[in-house]
Every structure is written in structure tokens, then in C-alpha cells.
Amino acid sequence: MIVFILDSRHHPAAQHTQRSLDAVCPDGCQTIFLDANPATVMNQVIAASDDPFFITLYAGETFSPVLLHEMERRMERCPGRTAGMLVKQTVKGKHLPDIPRGPLVWRTDAVRSDASPGFAAKEEFPFESFILLEKQHRLSPAWEWEELSGDGWHPHRRSIPGWRRPEKEWEWVYPALTARERTCPSQHIYPTVTVVICTYNDGDYIRWAIRSVFAQTYPYWELIVVDDASDDQTQSRLEPLTAPNVRIIRNDGNRGKSHCLNLALSAARGDWLLELDADDWLAPECLQRLMDHAEGMPGAGAWYADHVEWHERANQELVYGREGGSMPVFSASGLLTTARPLAPRLYRVQVLKELGGWLTTDPFEGRLYEDFQILLRISFRYPVRYVRTPLYHRRLRRGSITHRMSGRYEAWKAWMKQAEWKAGGKSE
């Protein structure tokens, strides 16, 4: 039988698990150690495997011969619609957060025959620590699970690095992980919200952003993706999108963020437009909560809410940063002074068209600070209102254009004050 040992960068713990396997499996197992990008290796091995079941362990975990015997007995009698076996956790403490582990035993055919075969790769689901749980929840609507007693299973009580906040990771990842990807509304139903993703070389991230749109509890949306002449794998990641309320626009040359937003605005069918960066994602209830407020308080030109910040490490691993931090009362001068990002941002389409969309006449041709620009211009004519709850997740990347161009804000701010600030009837 194949046994995958995840998180094997902790070599002593992985070796401890291997010794345990040698003791309980005298006939031997095919052990495969996994470190970075575990989904890639597991999917390749599973695709070629003839074994009906396989096991996933985390480095440091062990189980007894009694539990192995029970597992083997159940595998022989396992009903055809059973996807595998869960282990009941019995150990808790400060070293082991109260977070489900995910299945211990998997039916190979179940993993292969799912609508999304195999385990979610990094570009599909950016939290490797929950990779087993993600697959479990994807299989659960169509498959059943058996539960094993945890008496013969021993987790590894490894200390958690100080920078990790597993309880916060679970709090914010769980809703996205368990959200059901809903069937698109009929193309004959007029969308209320147009979600716009503008992307340039975000192929490693865009699938997760798109998945968060499909997971929305609010059904009346359409999605427009504007690819600004990407030369990475973005196009291949977008090709499977064939839903009737999803449209893809591709530029022949790189034009910048504001130009892409204007293209989407000209094609939008919704009354409202929500901007989603290609490396960020929405909370499942984002559209519903924003629209509840927008419909209950008409007259606003735009709405924004709080967000959760995630810091991306060099290996693309995400580390929880903070939540909240938005302006409780919108202030044009405060936004211009503090340059505090506000997300999510929901704009009334009629107002955007009244303003002529996003400007491309600034010193950077609309490639930078387009979010500040449009919010400021809207606020000169209409109220901009706030929802006090995190509805959006921002990924903070060192390689992002905003990070690389951070020293240019003062030049842009001076231009904004001289041009649109005064044009809006505001004083400096």
C-alpha cells in the first residue's frame, strides 16, 4: 500500500513515522515523503496506482498494529460509496489546535473520479496545511466516510512557529474551504453585480480568486476577467471557464489596470461592479452582505468593507496578518493622506459611467492607485459608505506592482490634488 508522509521537511519527525510504519507493516509499504507542493506528487502517483486504497500521514504521526488491522479489515468490507476513513482525534493542547485533521485512508477511485480529480494544487487552493480537508469537503456531497477510533493513532505534538496563527488560519480558511461552488444562474437572469478581475501574469493565483466568486452565497452575479496580455500560464488556467455568466476579454498588448477596468465597465450588465484583484479572494458572503446594505440604503455611489491581510512568504505560503483597519467613516482627505487600501470595493455602475470610468491621464497612465482615484472622484458627488465586517482577503506580495512602485505615491498624490481634487470642487 502507498503511504504518503506530508510535511516531511521536519526530517526527524518523518523518520519517526517511517520507523513506526516499519514496525506495524512487516511486509513493507511504499512510503513517499512529501515536502513542498505535495499535491503534484500525490496526483502523479495516484493516477498510475493500482492499489484500491492509500494512506496519508503527517510527519511525526504513528499508529498501532491494532489500528492497522482494523483499517485493513474495514478496507476489505468498505462499501462502494465510501471515500475513505476519518480518524477521531482524541488529543488536544496548546501544541495541537482544535482543527480537523482530514482523512487517514482514501479510496483511490474516489480521489481520481471526482469532478476535480486529485488533490488541489497550490494555484487551486493556497493553504497546503488544509489540503486533506479541502479534498474531503469536495468529495463529501457525493461520498460517505467511515470513522476510526483514535486510540491507536498518535498525532505529533510539534511546537508551532511563533509566526503561525493556526487558529486564525482555520477561522478564515474554513468558510472558503467548505463553501459549495454553486451552479451559475441561468444566462437569461439579469445579473445585479458584475465582478471584475483584471490580471497580468497572475496564473499562479487567479484560479483561487475565481473559485471564491463561484462560492458566493449571492446568486445574481456575472464575472468578467480582463487578461492584460499575460505571457505566463494565465490563459491555460482560464480555458476551462465555460459558464454562461463568465466572460473573458484579452488585450493584445499590456494597457494597465484602469484601461482594463474601463473595458469591463463597457461590457458590464450589472447595476453594481465589484473589483477583485487576481491574487485576492472574496469571503463567501461578500456579495450578499454588500448588496443587503446597498439595497437597504440607496443613494450611495460606492461601498467598501473590512478585509483580512495575508503575507506571502518566498515559497508562496500565506501567513495571517491582521483584519479590519478600514476607515469607519469615509474621508477623501483622509484617504489621500493615509493611502490606506480599502477592500472590497463595490461601485454603482451608473455612477462610474457618469464619471467616464477610470482615468488614464495621470502620470502613470492609470497603472497605479486607480482604486484611490475612483473612490475620491465618486466621493466628490455621492456618499461612499462602509460595512464593518471583513468580506475580502488581501494577499500582500513583495513582487506586486504596488509594492515595487511604492515610492511613486507622492508624485501621484500631487497630480491628484492639482487635477481631479480641484475638478471635484474640493480644496487641498
C-alpha positions as CSV (number, residue, x, y, z in Angstrom):
1,M,0.0,0.0,0.0
2,I,1.1,3.6,-0.7
3,V,1.7,5.8,2.3
4,F,2.3,9.5,1.8
5,I,4.1,11.3,4.6
6,L,3.3,15.0,4.4
7,D,5.2,17.9,5.9
8,S,8.4,15.9,5.6
9,R,10.7,18.9,5.8
10,H,10.7,18.1,9.5
11,H,13.1,15.2,8.9
12,P,13.3,13.7,12.5
13,A,9.5,13.6,12.7
14,A,9.3,12.0,9.2
15,Q,11.9,9.4,10.2
16,H,9.9,8.7,13.4
17,T,6.8,8.0,11.3
18,Q,8.8,5.8,8.9
19,R,10.1,3.7,11.9
20,S,6.6,3.3,13.1
21,L,5.5,2.1,9.6
22,D,8.3,-0.4,9.5
23,A,7.2,-1.8,12.9
24,V,3.5,-2.2,12.1
25,C,3.9,-3.2,8.4
26,P,6.4,-6.0,8.4
27,D,5.7,-6.7,4.7
28,G,6.6,-3.1,3.9
29,C,4.7,-0.2,2.5
30,Q,5.6,2.1,-0.4
31,T,6.4,5.2,1.5
32,I,6.6,8.6,-0.2
33,F,7.9,11.7,1.6
34,L,6.3,15.0,0.7
35,D,7.6,18.5,1.3
36,A,6.7,21.4,-0.9
37,N,3.9,21.1,-3.5
38,P,2.5,17.8,-2.1
39,A,-0.5,17.7,-4.5
40,T,1.7,17.5,-7.6
41,V,3.5,14.3,-6.4
42,M,0.4,12.7,-4.9
43,N,-1.7,13.2,-8.0
44,Q,1.0,11.7,-10.3
45,V,1.4,8.6,-8.1
46,I,-2.4,8.2,-7.6
47,A,-3.1,8.5,-11.3
48,A,-0.8,5.5,-12.0
49,S,-1.7,3.4,-8.9
50,D,-3.4,0.0,-8.9
51,D,-3.9,0.0,-5.2
52,P,-7.6,0.4,-4.2
53,F,-6.7,2.5,-1.1
54,F,-3.8,4.7,0.1
55,I,-2.9,6.3,3.4
56,T,-1.9,9.9,4.2
57,L,0.1,10.7,7.3
58,Y,1.8,13.8,8.6
59,A,5.4,13.7,9.7
60,G,5.5,12.5,13.3
61,E,2.2,10.7,13.4
62,T,2.2,7.0,14.3
63,F,-0.4,4.3,14.7
64,S,-0.5,0.9,16.4
65,P,-0.7,-2.6,14.8
66,V,-4.2,-2.9,16.2
67,L,-5.4,0.1,14.3
68,L,-3.7,-1.1,11.2
69,H,-5.5,-4.4,11.5
70,E,-8.8,-2.5,11.9
71,M,-8.1,-0.4,8.9
72,E,-7.3,-3.5,6.7
73,R,-10.5,-5.2,8.0
74,R,-12.6,-2.3,7.0
75,M,-10.9,-1.8,3.7
76,E,-12.0,-5.4,2.7
77,R,-15.6,-4.7,3.6
78,C,-15.7,-1.0,2.7
79,P,-19.0,-0.1,0.8
80,G,-18.5,1.2,-2.7
81,R,-19.7,4.7,-1.9
82,T,-17.2,5.1,1.0
83,A,-14.4,7.5,0.0
84,G,-12.2,6.5,3.0
85,M,-11.8,6.7,6.7
86,L,-11.5,9.5,9.2
87,V,-9.6,9.2,12.4
88,K,-11.3,10.5,15.5
89,Q,-8.9,13.0,17.2
90,T,-8.5,12.5,21.0
91,V,-5.6,14.7,21.8
92,K,-5.8,18.4,22.3
93,G,-3.5,21.0,23.7
94,K,-1.5,24.1,23.0
95,H,0.7,22.3,20.5
96,L,-2.3,20.9,18.6
97,P,-5.0,23.4,17.7
98,D,-8.6,22.1,17.6
99,I,-8.6,21.8,13.8
100,P,-9.8,18.6,12.0
101,R,-7.0,16.5,10.5
102,G,-8.6,15.2,7.4
103,P,-8.9,11.5,6.2
104,L,-6.3,8.9,7.1
105,V,-7.4,6.4,4.5
106,W,-8.5,7.2,1.0
107,R,-10.2,5.2,-1.8
108,T,-8.1,5.7,-4.8
109,D,-11.0,5.7,-7.3
110,A,-12.9,8.3,-5.2
111,V,-9.9,10.7,-5.4
112,R,-9.4,10.1,-9.1
113,S,-13.1,10.2,-10.2
114,D,-14.1,13.5,-8.6
115,A,-15.1,16.4,-10.9
116,S,-11.8,17.9,-9.9
117,P,-9.5,14.8,-9.9
118,G,-6.7,14.6,-7.3
119,F,-5.7,17.0,-4.6
120,A,-5.9,20.7,-5.1
121,A,-2.6,22.2,-6.3
122,K,-1.2,25.4,-4.9
123,E,-2.8,27.5,-7.6
124,E,-6.2,26.0,-6.8
125,F,-6.0,26.2,-3.0
126,P,-3.2,28.2,-1.4
127,F,-3.2,26.5,2.0
128,E,-1.2,23.3,2.0
129,S,-1.8,22.7,5.7
130,F,-5.5,22.0,4.8
131,I,-5.0,20.1,1.6
132,L,-6.6,16.9,3.0
133,L,-9.6,18.7,4.4
134,E,-10.1,20.5,1.1
135,K,-10.4,17.2,-0.7
136,Q,-12.6,15.7,2.0
137,H,-15.1,18.5,1.6
138,R,-15.1,18.3,-2.1
139,L,-15.9,14.6,-2.0
140,S,-18.4,14.7,0.8
141,P,-21.5,15.7,-1.2
142,A,-21.3,12.5,-3.3
143,W,-19.3,10.1,-1.0
144,E,-19.5,8.8,2.6
145,W,-16.9,8.4,5.2
146,E,-16.2,5.8,7.9
147,E,-14.7,6.8,11.3
148,L,-11.9,5.0,13.1
149,S,-11.2,5.3,16.8
150,G,-8.2,7.4,17.5
151,D,-7.0,5.1,20.4
152,G,-4.3,3.6,18.2
153,W,-3.4,6.8,16.4
154,H,-0.9,9.2,17.8
155,P,-0.5,12.7,16.5
156,H,2.8,14.6,16.6
157,R,2.6,17.4,19.1
158,R,5.1,19.6,17.3
159,S,5.6,23.1,18.5
160,I,4.1,25.8,16.2
161,P,6.4,28.6,15.0
162,G,5.7,31.9,16.6
163,W,4.7,33.5,13.2
164,R,2.0,30.9,12.7
165,R,-1.6,31.7,13.8
166,P,-3.3,28.3,13.1
167,E,-6.5,29.3,14.9
168,K,-6.8,32.4,12.8
169,E,-5.9,30.4,9.6
170,W,-8.7,28.0,10.4
171,E,-11.2,30.7,11.3
172,W,-10.8,32.4,7.9
173,V,-10.0,29.4,5.7
174,Y,-12.8,27.2,6.9
175,P,-15.6,29.2,5.3
176,A,-13.8,29.2,1.9
177,L,-12.8,25.6,2.2
178,T,-16.3,24.4,2.9
179,A,-18.2,26.8,0.6
180,R,-20.2,25.0,-2.1
181,E,-19.4,26.1,-5.6
182,R,-22.9,26.9,-6.8
183,T,-24.3,26.3,-10.2
184,C,-24.3,29.5,-12.3
185,P,-27.6,31.3,-12.6
186,S,-29.3,31.0,-16.0
187,Q,-27.8,33.3,-18.6
188,H,-31.3,34.7,-19.0
189,I,-31.3,36.1,-15.4
190,Y,-30.0,39.6,-15.4
191,P,-27.1,39.9,-13.0
192,T,-27.1,42.5,-10.3
193,V,-23.4,42.5,-9.6
194,T,-20.6,42.4,-12.2
195,V,-17.4,41.0,-10.6
196,V,-14.3,42.2,-12.5
197,I,-10.9,40.6,-12.3
198,C,-8.1,42.3,-14.1
199,T,-5.0,40.2,-14.4
200,Y,-1.5,40.3,-15.7
201,N,0.7,37.2,-15.1
202,D,-1.3,36.0,-12.2
203,G,-1.6,32.4,-13.4
204,D,-0.5,31.0,-10.0
205,Y,-3.3,32.9,-8.2
206,I,-6.3,33.5,-10.4
207,R,-8.0,30.1,-10.0
208,W,-8.5,30.7,-6.3
209,A,-9.9,34.2,-6.9
210,I,-12.3,32.8,-9.4
211,R,-13.3,29.9,-7.1
212,S,-14.2,32.5,-4.5
213,V,-16.7,34.1,-6.9
214,F,-18.3,30.8,-7.7
215,A,-18.7,30.2,-3.9
216,Q,-20.7,33.3,-3.3
217,T,-24.0,32.9,-1.4
218,Y,-25.5,35.7,-3.5
219,P,-26.5,34.2,-6.9
220,Y,-27.1,37.2,-9.2
221,W,-23.6,37.9,-10.4
222,E,-21.6,37.7,-13.6
223,L,-17.8,37.6,-13.9
224,I,-15.6,39.4,-16.4
225,V,-11.9,38.6,-16.5
226,V,-9.7,41.0,-18.4
227,D,-6.3,39.5,-19.2
228,D,-3.9,42.3,-19.9
229,A,-1.7,40.4,-22.3
230,S,-0.3,37.9,-19.8
231,D,2.7,35.8,-21.0
232,D,2.6,33.2,-18.2
233,Q,0.1,30.3,-17.8
234,T,-2.9,32.6,-17.2
235,Q,-4.6,31.7,-20.5
236,S,-4.4,27.9,-19.8
237,R,-5.8,28.5,-16.3
238,L,-8.8,30.4,-17.8
239,E,-9.6,28.0,-20.6
240,P,-11.8,25.7,-18.5
241,L,-14.1,28.6,-17.7
242,T,-17.2,28.0,-19.9
243,A,-20.0,29.1,-17.6
244,P,-22.7,31.3,-19.3
245,N,-22.2,34.2,-16.9
246,V,-18.4,34.3,-17.2
247,R,-16.7,36.3,-20.0
248,I,-13.0,36.7,-20.7
249,I,-11.5,39.7,-22.5
250,R,-7.9,39.5,-23.7
251,N,-5.8,42.5,-24.6
252,D,-3.3,42.3,-27.5
253,G,-0.9,44.4,-25.5
254,N,-0.4,45.4,-21.9
255,R,-2.5,48.5,-21.3
256,G,-2.7,48.9,-17.5
257,K,-5.3,48.4,-14.7
258,S,-7.5,51.5,-15.5
259,H,-7.8,50.6,-19.1
260,C,-8.8,47.0,-18.2
261,L,-11.4,48.2,-15.8
262,N,-12.9,50.5,-18.4
263,L,-13.1,47.6,-20.8
264,A,-15.0,45.6,-18.2
265,L,-17.2,48.6,-17.4
266,S,-18.3,48.9,-21.0
267,A,-19.2,45.2,-21.0
268,A,-20.8,45.1,-17.6
269,R,-24.5,44.1,-17.4
270,G,-24.9,44.5,-13.6
271,D,-26.1,47.6,-11.7
272,W,-23.1,47.3,-9.4
273,L,-19.4,46.5,-10.1
274,L,-17.1,44.8,-7.6
275,E,-13.4,44.8,-8.3
276,L,-11.4,41.7,-7.3
277,D,-7.6,41.5,-7.6
278,A,-6.4,38.3,-9.3
279,D,-4.3,37.3,-6.3
280,D,-7.0,38.0,-3.7
281,W,-10.3,36.3,-2.9
282,L,-13.8,37.0,-1.6
283,A,-15.4,35.7,1.6
284,P,-18.4,33.5,0.6
285,E,-20.9,36.0,1.9
286,C,-19.2,39.1,0.4
287,L,-21.7,40.0,-2.3
288,Q,-24.7,39.1,-0.2
289,R,-23.6,41.4,2.7
290,L,-22.7,44.3,0.5
291,M,-25.9,44.1,-1.5
292,D,-28.0,43.9,1.7
293,H,-26.6,47.2,2.7
294,A,-26.7,48.7,-0.8
295,E,-30.4,47.9,-1.3
296,G,-31.2,49.0,2.2
297,M,-29.6,52.4,1.9
298,P,-29.9,53.6,-1.7
299,G,-28.1,56.7,-2.9
300,A,-24.5,55.7,-2.2
301,G,-22.1,55.8,-5.1
302,A,-19.8,53.1,-3.6
303,W,-19.5,50.7,-0.7
304,Y,-16.4,49.2,1.0
305,A,-15.8,46.8,3.9
306,D,-13.0,45.4,6.1
307,H,-10.6,42.8,4.9
308,V,-8.1,40.2,6.1
309,E,-4.5,40.6,5.2
310,W,-2.2,37.6,4.4
311,H,1.5,38.0,3.9
312,E,3.0,35.8,1.2
313,R,6.4,34.1,2.0
314,A,9.0,33.3,-0.6
315,N,7.5,29.9,-1.1
316,Q,4.0,31.4,-1.6
317,E,2.9,30.2,1.8
318,L,0.4,32.5,3.3
319,V,0.7,33.9,6.8
320,Y,-2.1,35.5,8.6
321,G,-1.5,39.2,9.2
322,R,-4.5,41.1,10.5
323,E,-8.1,42.0,9.9
324,G,-10.1,45.2,9.8
325,G,-8.3,48.5,9.7
326,S,-10.6,50.3,7.2
327,M,-11.8,53.8,7.6
328,P,-15.1,53.7,9.7
329,V,-16.2,56.9,8.1
330,F,-15.0,57.7,4.6
331,S,-12.9,60.8,4.2
332,A,-11.5,61.9,0.9
333,S,-8.7,63.9,2.6
334,G,-8.0,61.0,5.0
335,L,-7.8,58.5,2.1
336,L,-5.4,60.7,0.2
337,T,-3.2,61.3,3.2
338,T,-3.0,57.8,4.6
339,A,-3.2,55.9,1.3
340,R,-5.0,53.1,3.2
341,P,-6.2,50.4,0.9
342,L,-10.0,49.8,1.1
343,A,-11.3,46.4,0.0
344,P,-13.7,45.1,-1.1
345,R,-15.0,48.0,-3.2
346,L,-18.5,47.9,-4.7
347,Y,-19.3,50.7,-7.2
348,R,-22.6,51.8,-8.7
349,V,-22.2,51.3,-12.4
350,Q,-24.4,54.3,-13.3
351,V,-22.0,56.5,-11.3
352,L,-18.9,55.0,-12.9
353,K,-20.3,55.8,-16.3
354,E,-21.3,59.2,-15.3
355,L,-17.7,59.9,-14.3
356,G,-16.4,58.4,-17.6
357,G,-14.8,55.4,-15.8
358,W,-11.2,55.3,-14.6
359,L,-8.8,58.0,-15.7
360,T,-5.7,57.1,-17.7
361,T,-4.3,60.6,-17.8
362,D,-2.3,60.5,-14.6
363,P,1.5,60.4,-14.6
364,F,1.4,56.5,-14.6
365,E,-1.4,56.2,-17.2
366,G,-3.8,54.5,-14.8
367,R,-1.5,51.7,-13.8
368,L,-1.2,52.7,-10.2
369,Y,-3.6,53.9,-7.4
370,E,-6.7,53.5,-9.6
371,D,-8.6,52.4,-6.5
372,F,-7.9,55.7,-4.7
373,Q,-8.6,57.7,-7.9
374,I,-12.1,56.4,-8.5
375,L,-13.1,56.4,-4.8
376,L,-12.1,60.1,-4.5
377,R,-13.9,61.1,-7.6
378,I,-17.1,59.3,-6.6
379,S,-16.9,60.8,-3.1
380,F,-17.0,64.3,-4.6
381,R,-20.6,63.7,-5.8
382,Y,-22.0,60.8,-3.9
383,P,-21.7,59.2,-0.4
384,V,-19.2,56.4,0.0
385,R,-20.3,54.0,2.7
386,Y,-18.8,51.3,4.9
387,V,-19.7,47.8,6.1
388,R,-18.0,46.9,9.4
389,T,-17.0,43.3,8.7
390,P,-14.2,41.5,6.9
391,L,-15.5,40.4,3.5
392,Y,-12.3,40.2,1.4
393,H,-8.9,38.7,1.7
394,R,-5.8,40.6,0.5
395,R,-2.6,38.8,-0.4
396,L,0.4,41.0,0.3
397,R,3.2,40.1,-2.2
398,R,6.7,41.5,-2.4
399,G,6.6,41.2,-6.2
400,S,3.3,43.1,-6.7
401,I,3.3,46.3,-8.7
402,T,2.0,48.3,-5.8
403,H,4.9,47.1,-3.6
404,R,7.5,47.8,-6.3
405,M,6.2,51.2,-7.1
406,S,5.5,52.3,-3.5
407,G,7.9,55.3,-3.9
408,R,5.7,56.9,-6.6
409,Y,2.7,57.7,-4.5
410,E,3.7,61.3,-3.6
411,A,4.0,62.2,-7.3
412,W,0.6,60.7,-8.0
413,K,-0.9,62.4,-5.0
414,A,0.4,65.8,-6.1
415,W,-1.2,65.2,-9.5
416,M,-4.5,64.2,-8.0
417,K,-4.7,67.3,-5.9
418,Q,-4.0,69.6,-8.9
419,A,-6.3,67.8,-11.3
420,E,-9.3,65.8,-10.1
421,W,-9.2,67.1,-6.5
422,K,-9.9,70.6,-7.6
423,A,-12.1,69.4,-10.5
424,G,-14.3,67.8,-7.9
425,G,-14.8,71.1,-6.1
426,K,-12.6,70.2,-3.2
427,S,-9.8,72.3,-1.7
428,E,-6.4,71.0,-0.8
